[in-house]
Amino acid sequence: RRYPTVEIRAEAFNGSTYVPVPSDSAFLKAVLLELRLVDGHIFVEHRDTCTRINHSSVYSVRIEGRDLWPVLAFQKNGLIYACLPLVEESLEPRPPLLTVTGLSQGLALLLGIMDYISPSRKNEAEMSTKLGQLRYLLIQACPLGTPLNTNIRSLNSSFDDIQEMPTDENQPAWRSNTYKGKPQVNICITEKVNCMQYDKRDAVDTWQVYGAVNCKCDIEGSAPNVTLTLNLPTNAPPLQDIVVHHCVTSVDPAMLTSTSAEPLDDSVFNGPYKFPFIPPSDSFNLCYYTSQVPVPPILGRYQLTEEGSQLKITVNLKLHESIKNSFEYCEARIPFFNRGPIAQLDYKISFGQLDLSREKSLLIWTLGQKFPKSLEVSLTGTVSFGTAGKEHPTDYVCTGNTAYVKLYFRIPDFTLTGCYADQHSVQIFAPGKPKITASRELISSDYYIWNSKAPVPTVYKTLLD
């Protein structure tokens, strides 16, 4: 399968070092020669010289006196799997393999194809059927030259609703099929919050919010137009670092120039954020964004000290009053690294339930679906340990009293920025009255509270500075 758009990009990136992709027959002949599947007994200088010892499946294939590189190819069960990854830079000098992101994408796609085909290698009829279906599956897996799903076996094997080429000239390439049925649009705003809390004067607490707006538009027509509007409450911090999907047809330039790298001022764009687009056939992320929210959702303090052979721990958590007190789940995990299994545990908690993991190296404090009316909870206790074994966790950063509590939670129907999609503001220029559903959620991601009685771990601190 060839992708002319990728070849145009390669020519733009590679400049004078660009080598055109040859015809299928010439490429096959050159690959067979490079893999020593033809003329293997003959010395071919560009292939067999001592300076060309290959330690990987990446080859340089000689085409009319020029080297086509990198060709990713390998042989398995009588079949050759090969692709030509895009290199987004000049080819001279050749960049290190680890810097060519297309290699890992191409390898994942080839392994997915091999996983799909290999079980049928002993049944010729089944193999022939799968090879015939593969071209349709590639339309889904790699529609425009960039692999979107490398698990070929998981793709739809019913081809009634898949078109190899759009029948309507107005149908964009990213709409691989057309929907027939009752129109419906599903919108989900997911925000993830990262946090590092130290409870120290010399270490500043940090937190970041990352949002994604996922859409699934089942609408009839080859190129339906949809407009989605995101709104913020009054005086809410604006959305920043907005990145939109390529199906978005136009946006307000002020929306894209708001960046978290610069301090906020009164002129920053704070919505409403309108996104007109022609939706792909499948679920997709319409946009991504960040925001500088004033407070983290849960404030915490963790204190761990050694008293003889025991550890004394204190954990205090407080839900900020602006946060919706309704969780799908909320728990605090307290790991103990570089120590043996917990032999004795004495504790007192003001709320929730405390459990010990099976490996006896982790305390799991389940807070449930609501904080108490005071919005504050506490845990105090002492822990002693047995002899350490290989199965217990180790960490080169968390040594001595340097330790943390990690929070896991999800709050449905809530976003930290207040961002929401108004169902009534969704405009669809297509026949029929669509059913529109909108949801949102806030999820914790790398939410750490570090022991304030120990030095700040510089490895973690510098990542966020």
Backbone hydrogen bonds, N-H to C=O, Kabsch-Sander energy under -0.5 kcal/mol:
donor,donor_aa,acceptor,acceptor_aa,energy
6,V,3,Y,-0.7
7,E,3,Y,-1.9
8,I,4,P,-2.2
9,R,5,T,-1.9
10,A,6,V,-2.6
11,E,7,E,-2.1
12,A,8,I,-1.8
13,F,9,R,-2.7
14,N,10,A,-3.2
15,G,11,E,-1.5
17,T,14,N,-1.9
18,Y,15,G,-1.6
27,F,23,S,-2.7
28,L,24,D,-2.6
29,K,25,S,-2.3
30,A,26,A,-2.1
31,V,27,F,-2.4
32,L,28,L,-2.6
33,L,29,K,-1.8
34,E,30,A,-2.2
35,L,31,V,-2.4
36,R,33,L,-1.3
37,L,32,L,-2.7
38,V,32,L,-1.0
42,I,39,D,-1.0
44,V,42,I,-0.6
45,E,43,F,-0.6
47,R,44,V,-1.1
48,D,44,V,-3.6
49,T,45,E,-1.5
52,R,49,T,-2.0
53,I,50,C,-0.5
54,N,52,R,-0.6
59,Y,57,S,-0.5
59,Y,71,V,-3.2
61,V,59,Y,-0.6
61,V,68,L,-2.7
63,I,61,V,-0.5
63,I,66,R,-3.9
66,R,63,I,-2.1
68,L,61,V,-3.6
68,L,66,R,-0.6
69,W,67,D,-0.7
71,V,59,Y,-2.8
72,L,70,P,-0.6
72,L,83,C,-2.5
73,A,57,S,-2.5
73,A,71,V,-0.7
74,F,81,Y,-2.0
76,K,79,L,-2.8
79,L,76,K,-1.6
81,Y,74,F,-2.8
81,Y,79,L,-0.5
82,A,80,I,-0.5
83,C,72,L,-2.2
88,E,86,L,-0.6
89,E,87,V,-1.3
99,T,96,P,-1.6
100,V,97,L,-1.5
101,T,99,T,-1.1
102,G,86,L,-0.5
103,L,100,V,-1.4
104,S,100,V,-0.7
105,Q,101,T,-1.6
106,G,102,G,-2.8
107,L,103,L,-2.7
108,A,104,S,-2.2
109,L,105,Q,-2.1
110,L,106,G,-2.6
111,L,107,L,-2.6
112,G,108,A,-1.9
113,I,109,L,-2.2
114,M,110,L,-2.7
115,D,111,L,-2.4
116,Y,112,G,-1.4
117,I,113,I,-2.2
118,S,114,M,-3.0
120,S,117,I,-2.2
121,R,118,S,-2.1
123,N,120,S,-1.5
124,E,122,K,-0.6
127,M,123,N,-2.6
128,S,124,E,-2.3
129,T,125,A,-2.0
130,K,126,E,-2.4
131,L,127,M,-2.4
132,G,128,S,-1.7
133,Q,129,T,-1.9
134,L,130,K,-1.7
135,R,131,L,-0.7
136,Y,133,Q,-0.8
137,L,133,Q,-2.1
138,L,134,L,-2.3
139,I,135,R,-0.7
140,Q,136,Y,-0.9
141,A,137,L,-2.9
142,C,138,L,-2.8
148,L,141,A,-3.5
149,N,141,A,-1.3
152,I,150,T,-1.4
154,S,151,N,-1.4
155,L,152,I,-1.5
159,F,157,S,-0.6
162,I,159,F,-1.1
163,Q,176,S,-1.6
169,E,167,T,-0.5
171,Q,168,D,-1.9
175,R,172,P,-1.6
176,S,174,W,-1.1
179,Y,219,I,-0.7
184,Q,218,D,-2.0
185,V,435,K,-2.9
186,N,216,K,-2.4
187,I,437,T,-2.5
188,C,214,N,-2.5
189,I,439,S,-2.4
190,T,188,C,-0.6
190,T,212,A,-2.8
191,E,189,I,-0.5
191,E,441,E,-2.5
192,K,210,Y,-3.0
193,V,443,I,-2.0
194,N,192,K,-0.5
194,N,208,Q,-2.4
195,C,446,D,-2.0
196,M,206,T,-2.9
197,Q,448,Y,-1.9
200,K,203,A,-0.6
203,A,200,K,-0.6
206,T,196,M,-2.2
208,Q,194,N,-1.8
209,V,291,S,-0.7
210,Y,192,K,-2.6
211,G,289,Y,-3.1
212,A,190,T,-2.1
213,V,287,C,-2.2
214,N,188,C,-3.0
214,N,212,A,-0.7
215,C,284,F,-3.2
216,K,186,N,-1.9
218,D,184,Q,-2.8
218,D,216,K,-0.7
219,I,217,C,-1.0
225,N,429,F,-0.7
226,V,277,F,-2.7
227,T,427,Q,-2.7
228,L,275,F,-2.0
230,L,273,Y,-2.7
231,N,420,Y,-2.7
236,A,233,P,-1.7
240,Q,290,T,-3.1
241,D,258,S,-2.6
243,V,288,Y,-2.1
245,H,286,L,-2.5
248,V,245,H,-1.9
249,T,276,P,-2.3
250,S,276,P,-0.8
255,M,252,D,-1.8
256,L,252,D,-0.8
256,L,253,P,-0.7
257,T,253,P,-1.0
258,S,254,A,-0.6
259,T,257,T,-0.6
262,E,259,T,-1.2
268,V,265,D,-1.5
273,Y,230,L,-2.5
274,K,272,P,-0.8
275,F,228,L,-2.7
277,F,226,V,-3.2
278,I,247,C,-1.6
281,S,174,W,-0.9
284,F,215,C,-2.4
286,L,213,V,-2.7
286,L,284,F,-0.8
287,C,213,V,-0.8
288,Y,243,V,-2.3
289,Y,211,G,-2.1
290,T,240,Q,-2.9
291,S,209,V,-0.9
293,V,291,S,-1.2
299,L,318,K,-2.8
301,R,316,N,-2.2
302,Y,450,W,-0.6
303,Q,314,T,-2.6
305,T,312,K,-2.3
307,E,310,Q,-2.8
310,Q,307,E,-1.6
311,L,383,V,-2.8
312,K,305,T,-3.4
313,I,311,L,-0.5
313,I,381,G,-2.7
314,T,303,Q,-2.1
315,V,379,L,-2.9
316,N,301,R,-2.5
317,L,377,V,-2.4
318,K,299,L,-2.7
319,L,375,L,-2.7
320,H,297,P,-2.7
323,I,320,H,-2.0
326,S,324,K,-1.7
327,F,369,Q,-2.7
328,E,410,R,-3.1
329,Y,410,R,-0.9
331,E,408,Y,-2.5
332,A,365,W,-2.5
333,R,406,K,-2.8
334,I,363,L,-2.9
336,F,361,S,-2.0
338,N,393,P,-2.1
340,G,386,G,-0.5
342,I,360,K,-3.2
343,A,384,S,-2.3
344,Q,384,S,-1.6
346,D,382,T,-2.3
348,K,380,T,-2.8
350,S,378,S,-2.3
353,Q,366,T,-2.2
355,D,364,I,-2.4
357,S,362,L,-2.6
360,K,357,S,-1.4
363,L,334,I,-2.3
364,I,355,D,-2.9
365,W,332,A,-3.2
365,W,363,L,-0.6
366,T,353,Q,-2.9
366,T,364,I,-0.8
367,L,330,C,-2.6
367,L,365,W,-0.6
368,G,330,C,-0.9
370,K,367,L,-0.6
375,L,372,P,-2.1
377,V,317,L,-2.5
379,L,315,V,-2.4
380,T,348,K,-2.4
381,G,313,I,-2.0
382,T,346,D,-2.7
383,V,311,L,-2.4
384,S,344,Q,-2.2
385,F,309,S,-0.5
386,G,341,P,-3.0
392,H,389,G,-1.2
399,T,397,V,-1.8
402,T,399,T,-1.9
403,A,401,N,-0.9
405,V,449,I,-2.4
406,K,333,R,-2.4
407,L,447,Y,-2.4
408,Y,331,E,-2.6
410,R,329,Y,-1.9
411,I,442,L,-2.7
413,D,440,R,-2.5
414,F,411,I,-0.6
420,Y,231,N,-2.0
422,D,229,T,-0.9
422,D,420,Y,-0.6
423,Q,421,A,-0.6
425,S,422,D,-1.4
426,V,423,Q,-1.2
427,Q,227,T,-2.4
427,Q,425,S,-0.6
429,F,225,N,-2.8
430,A,428,I,-1.4
435,K,183,P,-2.1
436,I,434,P,-0.6
437,T,185,V,-2.7
437,T,435,K,-0.5
439,S,187,I,-2.4
441,E,189,I,-2.1
442,L,411,I,-1.9
443,I,191,E,-2.8
444,S,409,F,-2.2
445,S,193,V,-2.3
447,Y,407,L,-0.5
448,Y,195,C,-2.8
448,Y,446,D,-0.9
449,I,405,V,-2.4
450,W,197,Q,-3.1
451,N,403,A,-2.7
452,S,302,Y,-2.8
454,A,451,N,-1.2
458,T,456,V,-0.7
461,K,457,P,-2.1
462,T,458,T,-2.6
463,L,459,V,-0.8
464,L,460,Y,-0.6
464,L,461,K,-1.2
465,D,461,K,-0.6
